[in-house]
Amino acid sequence: MSQSDRLFVDLLANCRRSAVHLEMRDVYGIEEEDAAFAAWKAGHRPDPGDPDSWWTDFHTWVRDAVARGVTFRRARIVSEPVTDYIRYEHACTFQNIAAGEEVRWLPRRRASDIALPGNDFWLFDDTTVMFNYFTGKGGSAGAELNQTSPVGKLCSAAFAAVWERAVPHQEYQV
């Protein structure tokens, strides 16, 4: 488990009401996803009816938090036409939904007038922000915790604005 994963698990364990995640990149190069992304590009499609083949610790963490009353929402701001990576994410989003997340998509051109933080983030209970940093090629460059009120308010307002405009997963076509 990476340091970012441990931080996430700890934050989630202490979360009581909500966990929201804003993703703003068109390509991620996360090492742990390389094999699955390559397989998807080669034609493999995960079977929604066979969770044993794709369920991960992350899905369990989400499911357990949702079971204790935490609302999970994820919004993705994407350029159109979408990249292959976004097509892959879209095709695999049923996994997030199966774990208990709500997911929406916002075309980047509809986000131009929203004040957004410079990095992807998780926001827990509207107060604790975990920024996720990435290299230019999309690899993980670590995470940073911020619990200052102005940053929490910025991230909360940004997520709310994106969520309001975004298209629910089942309606978004890639």
Secondary structure, DSSP 8 states (H G I E B T S, - for coil): --HHHHHHHHHHHH--SEEEEEE--S----GGGHHHHHHHHTT----TT-GGGT--HHHHHHHHHHHTT-EEEEEEEE-SS--HHHHHHHHHHHHHHHHTEEEEEEEGGG-TTS---SSEEEEETTTEEEEEEE-TTS-EEEEEEE--HHHHHHHHHHHHHHHHHSEEGGG---
